């Protein structure tokens, strides 16, 4: 919206919110600035032999403070959790004490975050 007046931009944002295009306005947290230097993505496959496995897992995962994002998928992987930790020792404590105790886990693959190359949800409107 280069070259647009602040009022015009504000009105456009309000219209997009009213149309359901923009769900909210917020800030992006720099977790490293708060001392959370380790980010891990856990790809989890659930044991779905019980009908309520998915719901019970998601309910429990939401309660883990260090889980900052939960995504569900169709395919081999059922859920992805984004975890933040202060350091590797803290991550290990979270993993052993909180993640491995979540119900109905059949398999976990941990992906250690190295660098964020692009993190942009903006569209060229």
C-alpha positions as protocol buffer text, in pm:
chain_id: "A"
residue {
  index: 1
  type: UNK
  ca { x: 0 y: 0 z: 0 }
}
residue {
  index: 2
  type: UNK
  ca { x: 288 y: 227 z: -85 }
}
residue {
  index: 3
  type: UNK
  ca { x: 181 y: 586 z: -144 }
}
residue {
  index: 4
  type: UNK
  ca { x: -152 y: 548 z: 37 }
}
residue {
  index: 5
  type: UNK
  ca { x: -252 y: 780 z: 318 }
}
residue {
  index: 6
  type: UNK
  ca { x: -273 y: 635 z: 672 }
}
residue {
  index: 7
  type: UNK
  ca { x: -650 y: 693 z: 671 }
}
residue {
  index: 8
  type: UNK
  ca { x: -696 y: 503 z: 346 }
}
residue {
  index: 9
  type: UNK
  ca { x: -483 y: 215 z: 477 }
}
residue {
  index: 10
  type: UNK
  ca { x: -684 y: 205 z: 802 }
}
residue {
  index: 11
  type: UNK
  ca { x: -1015 y: 196 z: 613 }
}
residue {
  index: 12
  type: UNK
  ca { x: -887 y: -83 z: 390 }
}
residue {
  index: 13
  type: UNK
  ca { x: -778 y: -286 z: 693 }
}
residue {
  index: 14
  type: UNK
  ca { x: -1121 y: -240 z: 854 }
}
residue {
  index: 15
  type: UNK
  ca { x: -1292 y: -358 z: 533 }
}
residue {
  index: 16
  type: UNK
  ca { x: -1067 y: -665 z: 520 }
}
residue {
  index: 17
  type: UNK
  ca { x: -1146 y: -742 z: 886 }
}
residue {
  index: 18
  type: UNK
  ca { x: -1519 y: -705 z: 822 }
}
residue {
  index: 19
  type: UNK
  ca { x: -1490 y: -935 z: 518 }
}
residue {
  index: 20
  type: UNK
  ca { x: -1310 y: -1198 z: 726 }
}
residue {
  index: 21
  type: UNK
  ca { x: -985 y: -1168 z: 530 }
}
residue {
  index: 22
  type: UNK
  ca { x: -787 y: -1029 z: 825 }
}
residue {
  index: 23
  type: UNK
  ca { x: -850 y: -1224 z: 1145 }
}
residue {
  index: 24
  type: UNK
  ca { x: -654 y: -1000 z: 1376 }
}
residue {
  index: 25
  type: UNK
  ca { x: -362 y: -768 z: 1424 }
}
residue {
  index: 26
  type: UNK
  ca { x: -74 y: -863 z: 1649 }
}
residue {
  index: 27
  type: UNK
  ca { x: 293 y: -849 z: 1727 }
}
residue {
  index: 28
  type: UNK
  ca { x: 563 y: -1099 z: 1637 }
}
residue {
  index: 29
  type: UNK
  ca { x: 757 y: -1220 z: 1941 }
}
residue {
  index: 30
  type: UNK
  ca { x: 1134 y: -1259 z: 1911 }
}
residue {
  index: 31
  type: UNK
  ca { x: 1169 y: -1566 z: 2135 }
}
residue {
  index: 32
  type: UNK
  ca { x: 1551 y: -1545 z: 2132 }
}
residue {
  index: 33
  type: UNK
  ca { x: 1531 y: -1193 z: 2280 }
}
residue {
  index: 34
  type: UNK
  ca { x: 1335 y: -1348 z: 2569 }
}
residue {
  index: 35
  type: UNK
  ca { x: 1599 y: -1616 z: 2621 }
}
residue {
  index: 36
  type: UNK
  ca { x: 1435 y: -1897 z: 2422 }
}
residue {
  index: 37
  type: UNK
  ca { x: 1715 y: -1980 z: 2178 }
}
residue {
  index: 38
  type: UNK
  ca { x: 1607 y: -2334 z: 2084 }
}
residue {
  index: 39
  type: UNK
  ca { x: 1317 y: -2398 z: 1848 }
}
residue {
  index: 40
  type: UNK
  ca { x: 1210 y: -2751 z: 1761 }
}
residue {
  index: 41
  type: UNK
  ca { x: 940 y: -2876 z: 1529 }
}
residue {
  index: 42
  type: UNK
  ca { x: 799 y: -3214 z: 1634 }
}
residue {
  index: 43
  type: UNK
  ca { x: 619 y: -3418 z: 1369 }
}
residue {
  index: 44
  type: UNK
  ca { x: 395 y: -3662 z: 1550 }
}
residue {
  index: 45
  type: UNK
  ca { x: 208 y: -3968 z: 1431 }
}
residue {
  index: 46
  type: UNK
  ca { x: -70 y: -4076 z: 1665 }
}
residue {
  index: 47
  type: UNK
  ca { x: -188 y: -4423 z: 1758 }
}
residue {
  index: 48
  type: UNK
  ca { x: -542 y: -4387 z: 1633 }
}
residue {
  index: 49
  type: UNK
  ca { x: -669 y: -4727 z: 1746 }
}
residue {
  index: 50
  type: UNK
  ca { x: -892 y: -4547 z: 1997 }
}
residue {
  index: 51
  type: UNK
  ca { x: -1165 y: -4320 z: 1866 }
}
residue {
  index: 52
  type: UNK
  ca { x: -1085 y: -4024 z: 2089 }
}
residue {
  index: 53
  type: UNK
  ca { x: -705 y: -4038 z: 2046 }
}
residue {
  index: 54
  type: UNK
  ca { x: -681 y: -3725 z: 1832 }
}
residue {
  index: 55
  type: UNK
  ca { x: -896 y: -3510 z: 2062 }
}
residue {
  index: 56
  type: UNK
  ca { x: -725 y: -3630 z: 2379 }
}
residue {
  index: 57
  type: UNK
  ca { x: -379 y: -3564 z: 2234 }
}
residue {
  index: 58
  type: UNK
  ca { x: -470 y: -3213 z: 2115 }
}
residue {
  index: 59
  type: UNK
  ca { x: -630 y: -3125 z: 2448 }
}
residue {
  index: 60
  type: UNK
  ca { x: -315 y: -3230 z: 2636 }
}
residue {
  index: 61
  type: UNK
  ca { x: -72 y: -3067 z: 2388 }
}
residue {
  index: 62
  type: UNK
  ca { x: -246 y: -2729 z: 2423 }
}
residue {
  index: 63
  type: UNK
  ca { x: -161 y: -2731 z: 2794 }
}
residue {
  index: 64
  type: UNK
  ca { x: 218 y: -2750 z: 2742 }
}
residue {
  index: 65
  type: UNK
  ca { x: 340 y: -2392 z: 2793 }
}
residue {
  index: 66
  type: UNK
  ca { x: 639 y: -2430 z: 2562 }
}
residue {
  index: 67
  type: UNK
  ca { x: 421 y: -2543 z: 2270 }
}
residue {
  index: 68
  type: UNK
  ca { x: 369 y: -2223 z: 2071 }
}
residue {
  index: 69
  type: UNK
  ca { x: 193 y: -2374 z: 1770 }
}
residue {
  index: 70
  type: UNK
  ca { x: -13 y: -2685 z: 1695 }
}
residue {
  index: 71
  type: UNK
  ca { x: -98 y: -2787 z: 1338 }
}
residue {
  index: 72
  type: UNK
  ca { x: -290 y: -3093 z: 1219 }
}
residue {
  index: 73
  type: UNK
  ca { x: -239 y: -3276 z: 889 }
}
residue {
  index: 74
  type: UNK
  ca { x: -378 y: -3547 z: 666 }
}
residue {
  index: 75
  type: UNK
  ca { x: -116 y: -3805 z: 575 }
}
residue {
  index: 76
  type: UNK
  ca { x: 157 y: -3996 z: 756 }
}
residue {
  index: 77
  type: UNK
  ca { x: 214 y: -3716 z: 1007 }
}
residue {
  index: 78
  type: UNK
  ca { x: -92 y: -3622 z: 1212 }
}
residue {
  index: 79
  type: UNK
  ca { x: 30 y: -3325 z: 1416 }
}
residue {
  index: 80
  type: UNK
  ca { x: 317 y: -3077 z: 1421 }
}
residue {
  index: 81
  type: UNK
  ca { x: 411 y: -2904 z: 1745 }
}
residue {
  index: 82
  type: UNK
  ca { x: 641 y: -2602 z: 1757 }
}
residue {
  index: 83
  type: UNK
  ca { x: 839 y: -2600 z: 2081 }
}
residue {
  index: 84
  type: UNK
  ca { x: 1057 y: -2325 z: 2230 }
}
residue {
  index: 85
  type: UNK
  ca { x: 1321 y: -2378 z: 2498 }
}
residue {
  index: 86
  type: UNK
  ca { x: 1595 y: -2176 z: 2667 }
}
residue {
  index: 87
  type: UNK
  ca { x: 1867 y: -2426 z: 2575 }
}
residue {
  index: 88
  type: UNK
  ca { x: 1914 y: -2794 z: 2490 }
}
residue {
  index: 89
  type: UNK
  ca { x: 1894 y: -2900 z: 2855 }
}
residue {
  index: 90
  type: UNK
  ca { x: 1562 y: -2721 z: 2890 }
}
residue {
  index: 91
  type: UNK
  ca { x: 1439 y: -2879 z: 2564 }
}
residue {
  index: 92
  type: UNK
  ca { x: 1538 y: -3224 z: 2690 }
}
residue {
  index: 93
  type: UNK
  ca { x: 1341 y: -3163 z: 3011 }
}
residue {
  index: 94
  type: UNK
  ca { x: 1036 y: -3050 z: 2811 }
}
residue {
  index: 95
  type: UNK
  ca { x: 1064 y: -3347 z: 2576 }
}
residue {
  index: 96
  type: UNK
  ca { x: 1102 y: -3609 z: 2849 }
}
residue {
  index: 97
  type: UNK
  ca { x: 874 y: -3454 z: 3109 }
}
residue {
  index: 98
  type: UNK
  ca { x: 594 y: -3307 z: 2897 }
}
residue {
  index: 99
  type: UNK
  ca { x: 597 y: -3432 z: 2538 }
}
residue {
  index: 100
  type: UNK
  ca { x: 659 y: -3803 z: 2595 }
}
residue {
  index: 101
  type: UNK
  ca { x: 375 y: -3806 z: 2850 }
}
residue {
  index: 102
  type: UNK
  ca { x: 119 y: -3685 z: 2593 }
}
residue {
  index: 103
  type: UNK
  ca { x: -138 y: -3955 z: 2514 }
}
residue {
  index: 104
  type: UNK
  ca { x: -158 y: -4173 z: 2202 }
}
residue {
  index: 105
  type: UNK
  ca { x: 184 y: -4097 z: 2047 }
}
residue {
  index: 106
  type: UNK
  ca { x: 301 y: -4369 z: 1806 }
}
residue {
  index: 107
  type: UNK
  ca { x: 603 y: -4188 z: 1657 }
}
residue {
  index: 108
  type: UNK
  ca { x: 787 y: -3856 z: 1690 }
}
residue {
  index: 109
  type: UNK
  ca { x: 1038 y: -3692 z: 1458 }
}
residue {
  index: 110
  type: UNK
  ca { x: 1222 y: -3387 z: 1591 }
}
residue {
  index: 111
  type: UNK
  ca { x: 1346 y: -3118 z: 1354 }
}
residue {
  index: 112
  type: UNK
  ca { x: 1585 y: -2864 z: 1508 }
}
residue {
  index: 113
  type: UNK
  ca { x: 1533 y: -2510 z: 1383 }
}
residue {
  index: 114
  type: UNK
  ca { x: 1850 y: -2368 z: 1227 }
}
residue {
  index: 115
  type: UNK
  ca { x: 1741 y: -2048 z: 1051 }
}
residue {
  index: 116
  type: UNK
  ca { x: 1426 y: -1867 z: 951 }
}
residue {
  index: 117
  type: UNK
  ca { x: 1469 y: -1783 z: 583 }
}
residue {
  index: 118
  type: UNK
  ca { x: 1123 y: -1641 z: 522 }
}
residue {
  index: 119
  type: UNK
  ca { x: 842 y: -1572 z: 764 }
}
residue {
  index: 120
  type: UNK
  ca { x: 589 y: -1354 z: 593 }
}
residue {
  index: 121
  type: UNK
  ca { x: 214 y: -1390 z: 581 }
}
residue {
  index: 122
  type: UNK
  ca { x: 166 y: -1073 z: 377 }
}
residue {
  index: 123
  type: UNK
  ca { x: 19 y: -1085 z: 31 }
}
residue {
  index: 124
  type: UNK
  ca { x: 85 y: -821 z: -234 }
}
residue {
  index: 125
  type: UNK
  ca { x: -255 y: -653 z: -217 }
}
